[in-house]
Amino acid sequence: MTEPESNPLVCPACAFPMPDTATFCPGCGSPMQPPTRFKDKVGLITENVAGALAYLTFIPAIFFLLRPPYNRNPFVRFHSVQSLMLWLACAAIAAALRLAGLLIVLIPTLGPLLITLLYGIAALASVVLWAVLVAKAFQGEALQLPLLGDLADRYADPL
């Protein structure tokens, strides 16, 4: 007696065959399960809008962490905590760049150019990261940053 032939799992984007336990396609890298989208209403606004607002400055993030019903929503808490941690990390990186800049500026002719380039790259990277986080939160996705995302996930557990 022969075993029935099983239908192999294939990627919907590129039709690459893969094992049943795959979460990402080895051929194109697309996720096999659609991301969880959050769009329920919490308070006066939806979860995705509150998550995006948490990244505007640290003030909405603190507001959402202190004010019910926002502080009971895991999605809003995650983005608020990650936003606060990102603000702290950016402040620490800015202080480190400032200290490094004081030393690099001593290099004749090349020092001021390197400082300008370093500050420009850091500013551009922070703006791009901020825009991506706001967009992902507005789409209802919880994008976890390396290191900060794991900590935010741990501290964002409901009270």
C-alpha atoms as one frame of an Amber mdcrd trajectory, in Angstrom:
protein
   0.000   0.000   0.000   1.443   3.364  -0.977   1.128   6.467   1.134  -0.933
   9.294  -0.272   1.125  12.053  -1.757   1.069  15.166   0.412   0.820  18.584
  -1.116   4.023  20.478  -0.346   3.776  23.949   1.108   4.706  26.616  -1.414
   5.245  30.336  -1.034   2.273  32.375  -2.294   4.647  35.076  -3.568   7.245
  33.045  -5.499   5.958  29.403  -5.430   9.166  28.202  -3.745   8.621  24.801
  -2.028   9.315  24.805   1.703   8.826  22.756   4.874   5.532  22.886   6.765
   7.089  24.693   9.735   8.537  27.582   7.730   7.573  31.046   8.858   9.477
  32.845   6.087  10.056  31.787   2.490  13.696  30.721   1.930  13.395  31.885
  -1.679  12.077  35.438  -1.350  11.870  36.046   2.423   8.178  36.893   2.555
   6.310  35.879   5.727   4.059  32.842   5.503   1.500  34.105   8.015  -0.017
  37.520   7.536   1.022  39.953  10.274  -1.464  40.610  13.023  -3.184  43.934
  12.453  -4.506  45.976  15.362  -7.360  48.352  14.598  -9.709  48.033  17.574
 -10.964  51.137  19.302  -9.336  52.084  22.593 -10.581  55.226  24.283 -11.442
  57.884  21.724  -9.085  56.626  18.994  -8.123  53.326  17.404  -5.148  51.262
  18.550  -3.115  51.914  15.433  -3.510  55.704  15.705  -2.582  55.631  19.402
   0.480  53.499  18.617   1.584  55.944  15.910   0.956  58.958  18.168   3.179
  57.413  20.843   6.192  58.019  18.589   5.572  61.726  17.985   7.368  62.771
  21.169   7.804  61.237  24.582   4.780  63.205  25.884   2.056  61.090  24.179
   3.943  57.927  25.138   3.928  58.921  28.803   0.254  59.964  28.536  -0.701
  56.579  27.072   1.204  54.730  29.802  -0.460  56.677  32.605  -4.016  57.106
  31.329  -6.698  54.380  31.271  -7.886  52.765  28.960  -4.719  53.223  26.900
  -2.439  51.789  29.581  -4.427  48.527  29.556  -4.045  47.938  25.821  -0.974
  45.766  25.022  -0.470  47.267  21.544  -0.508  50.873  22.766   1.640  50.005
  25.802   4.224  48.275  23.578   4.578  51.265  21.250   4.642  53.722  24.156
   7.366  51.801  25.981   9.383  51.277  22.789   9.058  54.991  22.009  10.383
  55.979  25.427  13.265  53.521  25.136  14.069  54.837  21.660  14.125  58.422
  22.979  16.536  57.363  25.731  18.733  55.446  23.282  18.831  58.400  20.876
  19.782  60.762  23.721  22.597  58.421  24.770  23.825  58.075  21.182  23.680
  61.866  20.705  25.737  62.379  23.883  28.288  59.802  22.725  28.511  61.441
  19.291  28.973  64.825  20.918  31.847  63.511  23.028  33.407  61.783  20.023
  32.970  64.994  18.071  35.022  66.912  20.608  37.930  64.587  19.902  37.486
  64.255  16.149  37.298  68.012  15.622  40.934  68.212  16.767  42.021  66.515
  13.523  43.163  69.353  11.258  41.060  69.962   8.132  39.457  66.503   8.080
  37.961  66.662  11.601  35.144  69.173  10.979  34.201  67.359   7.761  34.003
  64.001   9.573  31.905  65.527  12.349  29.469  67.053   9.865  29.212  63.757
   8.006  28.766  61.769  11.230  26.057  64.091  12.568  24.259  64.077   9.213
  24.212  60.282   8.984  22.988  59.954  12.579  20.221  62.511  12.004  19.110
  60.865   8.761  19.098  57.410  10.349  17.001  58.595  13.289  14.446  60.303
  11.028  14.131  57.220   8.801  13.770  54.935  11.839  11.136  57.239  13.323
   9.168  57.317  10.046   9.239  53.522   9.728   8.036  53.039  13.312   5.201
  55.541  12.882   4.138  53.934   9.589   4.232  50.392  10.984   2.265  51.399
  14.091  -0.293  53.202  11.911  -0.638  50.034   9.813  -1.413  48.128  13.015
   1.848  46.185  13.200   4.150  45.873  16.188   7.627  46.251  14.694  10.184
  45.263  17.327  13.513  47.025  17.203  16.563  44.908  17.997  17.342  45.026
  21.742  14.764  47.749  22.470  11.823  45.775  21.083  12.433  42.790  23.341
  12.678  45.026  26.398   9.581  46.968  25.353   7.670  43.732  24.859   8.655
  42.571  28.333   7.758  45.878  30.023   4.572  46.368  28.011   2.785  43.423
  29.598  -0.578  44.530  30.961  -0.721  45.641  34.556
